[in-house]
Amino acid sequence: MAPASEYRPSGGKRSGAGAPPVFLALTLLIGLAACGDDQQRATTSRAPATHGSSAADLALGMKTELDGVAPSFGNGVLAELTGDDAAARAAYEHVLQGADAPPDVTARAALHLAQLEARAGKSARARDLIARATALAPSDPTIIDGADRVRSEIVAASSAGDIRGPKLGTPLHGVSAGIASAFGACERALGRVHAMRAGQRLAVWEKEDATAEVVRCYRALVERGGLATIAAEYRIGSLYHDLALSLLFEPPADLRRTLRAGAFAYLRKATSAYRASLAPKAPPEAELTWRLAAETDLRAVLDVLGEAQETPAL
């Protein structure tokens, strides 16, 4: 496949936005078509079945190969190639939410959507989607190569990326001045950790140590109860979540393979923290901030763990 530098922005409706990377889109679509051709060749040698007029009658519970969500992937690629990102996004989301799409189709949809999210500045979700794609198809060279390309785009686009959940410094309404001050100190430390890149082994250790230190900072607030508990547990979950994705994305490929087990262990820790954030009754002001963020990111973690057939700790 061609290097990432061969992508050429061709303009678009948004200022500074290039057209979708055509090469990656066509490669994934051709790969999917090849899979479909193999399946078709395998079935042509079978004796033809005798069908009545109700062969594809959905009212009778009968379906053809064109039913289900899988065809939405092709629609998404075509929309992406024509610059209709909204239609492409909707098509890929439809594939990801469906239960009947083959794993290779779902992986490709996740990778395409990750690219759209990365270009929209939503690097946190893009990384979640790349993790889901590679968990679904860990041995697919097209997915692995495409994931590397999108990963490079994310790293090149920002030195720090976007913060998961409520923005840093979001005030905790109704808490004491002491809790607010302590929470603010943890938030500043989180920002420093988030900017760290785990590119080599020493940097991995440094980021793991720094993450553990900030987790301890937030952990001291968990026992305070109320909104402090909800927010602190969420931030702990996000720290483990982002650390796991850092280990899965940022180091060189040979190092990433050795870090995979540790990354999934951090995802299980993130699951526990997100669930702890959701356990207390949330005050009204937390419903659309901390609680919604915890629900969203918990689903993202469970998607990755589920696709990789990992069981989260309860």
C-alpha positions as CSV (number, residue, x, y, z in Angstrom):
1,M,0.0,0.0,0.0
2,A,1.1,3.5,-0.6
3,P,2.6,5.6,2.2
4,A,0.3,8.0,4.1
5,S,2.1,10.9,2.4
6,E,0.5,10.0,-0.9
7,Y,-2.9,11.1,0.4
8,R,-3.7,14.4,-1.4
9,P,-6.4,16.7,0.0
10,S,-8.7,17.7,-2.7
11,G,-10.8,20.3,-1.0
12,G,-14.3,20.1,0.4
13,K,-17.1,22.0,1.9
14,R,-15.3,22.6,5.1
15,S,-12.3,24.9,5.3
16,G,-9.1,23.0,5.6
17,A,-10.8,19.6,5.2
18,G,-9.5,17.3,2.5
19,A,-11.5,14.7,0.6
20,P,-11.6,11.2,2.1
21,P,-8.4,9.2,1.6
22,V,-9.6,7.4,-1.6
23,F,-6.8,4.8,-1.6
24,L,-7.7,3.4,1.8
25,A,-11.4,3.4,1.1
26,L,-11.0,1.6,-2.2
27,T,-8.6,-0.9,-0.7
28,L,-11.0,-1.8,2.1
29,L,-13.9,-2.0,-0.3
30,I,-12.0,-4.2,-2.8
31,G,-10.9,-6.5,0.1
32,L,-14.5,-6.9,1.2
33,A,-15.6,-7.6,-2.4
34,A,-12.9,-10.2,-2.7
35,C,-14.3,-11.9,0.4
36,G,-17.8,-11.8,-1.2
37,D,-16.4,-13.2,-4.4
38,D,-14.9,-16.1,-2.6
39,Q,-18.2,-16.9,-0.9
40,Q,-20.0,-16.6,-4.2
41,R,-17.6,-19.0,-5.9
42,A,-18.0,-21.5,-3.0
43,T,-21.7,-21.5,-3.5
44,T,-21.9,-21.7,-7.3
45,S,-21.0,-25.4,-7.3
46,R,-24.0,-26.3,-5.2
47,A,-27.1,-27.7,-6.8
48,P,-29.6,-25.0,-7.4
49,A,-32.4,-24.8,-4.9
50,T,-36.0,-24.7,-6.0
51,H,-37.6,-21.5,-4.7
52,G,-41.2,-20.4,-4.8
53,S,-42.3,-16.8,-5.0
54,S,-41.7,-16.4,-1.3
55,A,-38.0,-17.1,-1.4
56,A,-37.1,-13.7,0.1
57,D,-40.4,-12.9,1.8
58,L,-39.5,-11.1,5.0
59,A,-43.1,-11.6,6.2
60,L,-42.3,-15.4,6.4
61,G,-38.9,-14.7,8.1
62,M,-36.9,-15.5,5.0
63,K,-33.9,-13.4,4.0
64,T,-31.4,-13.1,1.1
65,E,-27.7,-12.2,1.3
66,L,-28.6,-8.6,0.6
67,D,-30.6,-8.3,3.8
68,G,-29.2,-7.0,7.1
69,V,-26.7,-4.3,7.8
70,A,-23.7,-5.5,5.7
71,P,-24.6,-3.6,2.5
72,S,-24.5,-0.4,4.5
73,F,-20.8,-0.6,4.5
74,G,-20.6,-0.2,0.7
75,N,-23.0,2.7,0.9
76,G,-20.8,4.3,3.5
77,V,-17.7,3.9,1.3
78,L,-19.4,5.4,-1.7
79,A,-20.7,8.3,0.4
80,E,-17.2,8.9,1.8
81,L,-15.7,8.9,-1.7
82,T,-18.2,11.5,-2.9
83,G,-17.5,13.7,0.1
84,D,-20.8,13.1,2.0
85,D,-19.3,12.5,5.4
86,A,-22.7,12.7,7.2
87,A,-24.1,9.9,5.0
88,A,-20.9,7.9,5.4
89,R,-21.0,8.3,9.2
90,A,-24.6,7.2,9.4
91,A,-23.9,4.1,7.2
92,Y,-20.9,3.0,9.3
93,E,-22.8,3.5,12.6
94,H,-25.6,1.4,11.2
95,V,-23.1,-1.5,10.6
96,L,-21.5,-1.1,14.0
97,Q,-24.9,-1.2,15.8
98,G,-26.1,-4.3,13.8
99,A,-25.7,-7.8,15.1
100,D,-25.7,-9.6,11.7
101,A,-22.7,-8.0,10.0
102,P,-19.7,-10.3,9.5
103,P,-16.7,-9.4,11.8
104,D,-14.6,-8.3,8.8
105,V,-17.3,-5.9,7.6
106,T,-17.7,-4.5,11.1
107,A,-14.0,-4.0,11.5
108,R,-13.8,-2.1,8.2
109,A,-16.8,0.1,9.2
110,A,-15.1,0.9,12.5
111,L,-11.9,1.8,10.8
112,H,-13.6,4.1,8.3
113,L,-15.6,5.8,11.1
114,A,-12.4,6.2,13.1
115,Q,-10.9,8.1,10.2
116,L,-13.9,10.4,10.0
117,E,-13.7,11.0,13.8
118,A,-10.0,11.7,13.7
119,R,-10.4,14.2,10.9
120,A,-13.2,15.8,13.0
121,G,-10.9,16.2,15.9
122,K,-12.5,13.5,18.0
123,S,-9.3,11.5,18.6
124,A,-10.6,9.7,21.8
125,R,-13.5,8.1,19.9
126,A,-11.2,7.4,16.9
127,R,-8.8,5.5,19.1
128,D,-11.7,3.5,20.6
129,L,-12.9,2.6,17.1
130,I,-9.4,1.6,15.9
131,A,-9.1,-0.7,19.0
132,R,-12.4,-2.3,18.1
133,A,-11.4,-2.8,14.5
134,T,-8.1,-4.5,15.4
135,A,-9.8,-6.6,18.0
136,L,-12.3,-7.8,15.5
137,A,-9.7,-8.6,12.8
138,P,-6.3,-8.9,14.6
139,S,-4.7,-10.9,11.7
140,D,-6.2,-9.0,8.8
141,P,-3.3,-7.1,7.1
142,T,-5.6,-4.6,5.5
143,I,-7.1,-3.7,8.9
144,I,-3.7,-3.6,10.5
145,D,-2.2,-1.3,7.8
146,G,-5.3,0.9,7.8
147,A,-5.2,1.2,11.6
148,D,-1.5,2.3,11.4
149,R,-2.4,5.0,8.9
150,V,-5.3,6.4,11.0
151,R,-3.1,6.2,14.1
152,S,-0.5,8.2,12.4
153,E,-3.1,10.8,11.4
154,I,-4.2,11.1,15.0
155,V,-0.7,11.5,16.4
156,A,0.2,14.1,13.7
157,A,-2.9,16.1,14.2
158,S,-2.3,16.9,17.8
159,S,0.4,16.5,20.4
160,A,-2.2,16.0,23.2
161,G,-5.5,15.1,21.6
162,D,-8.9,15.7,23.1
163,I,-9.7,15.0,26.7
164,R,-12.1,12.2,27.3
165,G,-15.4,13.3,29.0
166,P,-16.1,16.7,30.6
167,K,-13.4,19.3,29.8
168,L,-10.5,19.7,32.3
169,G,-11.5,22.1,35.1
170,T,-15.2,21.4,34.9
171,P,-16.4,22.7,38.3
172,L,-18.1,20.4,40.9
173,H,-21.1,22.3,42.0
174,G,-22.1,22.0,45.6
175,V,-18.8,20.6,47.0
176,S,-16.6,22.3,49.6
177,A,-13.8,24.7,48.7
178,G,-11.3,22.1,49.9
179,I,-12.7,19.3,47.6
180,A,-12.9,21.7,44.7
181,S,-9.2,22.7,45.2
182,A,-8.1,19.1,45.5
183,F,-10.1,18.1,42.4
184,G,-8.5,21.0,40.4
185,A,-5.0,19.8,41.3
186,C,-5.9,16.3,40.0
187,E,-7.3,17.8,36.8
188,R,-4.1,19.7,36.1
189,A,-2.1,16.5,36.7
190,L,-4.4,14.6,34.4
191,G,-3.7,17.1,31.7
192,R,0.1,16.6,32.0
193,V,-0.3,12.8,31.8
194,H,-2.6,13.0,28.8
195,A,0.0,14.9,26.9
196,M,2.6,12.1,27.5
197,R,3.3,9.8,24.6
198,A,4.2,6.1,25.2
199,G,6.4,5.8,22.1
200,Q,9.2,3.6,23.5
201,R,9.7,1.3,26.5
202,L,11.0,3.9,28.8
203,A,8.2,6.3,27.9
204,V,5.7,3.5,28.5
205,W,7.0,3.0,32.1
206,E,7.0,6.8,32.7
207,K,3.4,7.1,31.5
208,E,2.3,4.1,33.6
209,D,3.9,5.6,36.7
210,A,2.4,9.0,36.1
211,T,-1.0,7.5,35.5
212,A,-0.8,5.6,38.8
213,E,0.1,8.8,40.6
214,V,-2.9,10.7,39.2
215,V,-5.2,7.8,40.0
216,R,-4.1,8.1,43.6
217,C,-4.9,11.8,43.5
218,Y,-8.5,11.1,42.4
219,R,-8.8,8.1,44.6
220,A,-8.4,10.3,47.6
221,L,-11.6,12.1,46.6
222,V,-13.7,9.0,46.0
223,E,-14.5,8.6,49.7
224,R,-15.9,12.1,49.9
225,G,-19.2,10.9,48.4
226,G,-21.7,12.7,46.1
227,L,-20.5,14.4,42.9
228,A,-16.9,14.2,44.0
229,T,-17.1,10.3,43.9
230,I,-18.9,10.3,40.6
231,A,-16.4,12.6,38.9
232,A,-13.3,11.1,40.5
233,E,-14.3,7.5,39.5
234,Y,-15.0,8.7,36.0
235,R,-11.6,10.3,35.7
236,I,-9.9,7.2,37.1
237,G,-11.7,5.2,34.4
238,S,-10.6,7.6,31.7
239,L,-7.0,7.5,32.9
240,Y,-6.9,3.7,32.6
241,H,-8.9,3.8,29.3
242,D,-6.5,6.2,27.7
243,L,-3.4,4.4,29.1
244,A,-4.7,1.2,27.5
245,L,-5.2,2.8,24.2
246,S,-1.8,4.4,24.4
247,L,-0.2,1.0,24.8
248,L,-2.2,-0.4,21.9
249,F,-1.4,2.5,19.5
250,E,1.7,4.6,20.2
251,P,4.7,2.2,20.5
252,P,6.2,0.5,17.5
253,A,4.5,-2.6,16.3
254,D,6.9,-5.1,17.9
255,L,6.5,-3.4,21.3
256,R,2.8,-3.1,21.0
257,R,2.5,-6.9,20.8
258,T,4.2,-7.3,24.1
259,L,2.0,-4.7,25.8
260,R,-1.3,-6.1,24.6
261,A,-2.1,-8.1,27.7
262,G,-1.3,-5.2,30.0
263,A,-3.5,-2.9,27.8
264,F,-6.5,-5.1,28.2
265,A,-5.9,-5.3,32.0
266,Y,-6.1,-1.5,32.1
267,L,-9.3,-1.7,30.1
268,R,-10.8,-4.0,32.7
269,K,-9.8,-1.5,35.4
270,A,-11.4,1.3,33.4
271,T,-14.6,-0.8,33.3
272,S,-14.7,-1.1,37.0
273,A,-14.1,2.6,37.6
274,Y,-16.8,3.6,35.0
275,R,-19.3,1.3,36.7
276,A,-18.3,2.8,40.1
277,S,-19.0,6.2,38.7
278,L,-22.4,5.1,37.6
279,A,-23.3,3.4,40.9
280,P,-24.3,6.4,43.1
281,K,-27.4,8.4,42.4
282,A,-26.3,11.3,40.3
283,P,-27.5,14.9,41.1
284,P,-29.3,16.6,38.2
285,E,-26.3,18.7,37.2
286,A,-24.2,15.5,36.7
287,E,-26.7,13.7,34.4
288,L,-25.5,15.3,31.2
289,T,-21.9,15.6,32.1
290,W,-20.2,12.9,34.2
291,R,-22.9,10.2,34.0
292,L,-23.4,10.5,30.3
293,A,-19.6,10.4,29.8
294,A,-19.3,7.3,32.0
295,E,-22.1,5.5,30.1
296,T,-20.6,6.4,26.7
297,D,-17.0,5.4,27.6
298,L,-18.1,2.2,29.4
299,R,-19.9,1.1,26.2
300,A,-16.7,1.8,24.2
301,V,-14.5,-0.2,26.5
302,L,-17.0,-3.1,26.6
303,D,-17.1,-3.1,22.8
304,V,-13.3,-3.5,22.6
305,L,-13.3,-6.2,25.3
306,G,-16.2,-8.0,23.8
307,E,-14.7,-8.1,20.3
308,A,-11.4,-9.4,21.7
309,Q,-13.4,-11.9,23.8
310,E,-12.0,-10.5,26.9
311,T,-14.1,-10.7,30.1
312,P,-14.1,-7.5,32.2
313,A,-13.7,-7.8,36.0
314,L,-16.9,-7.4,37.9
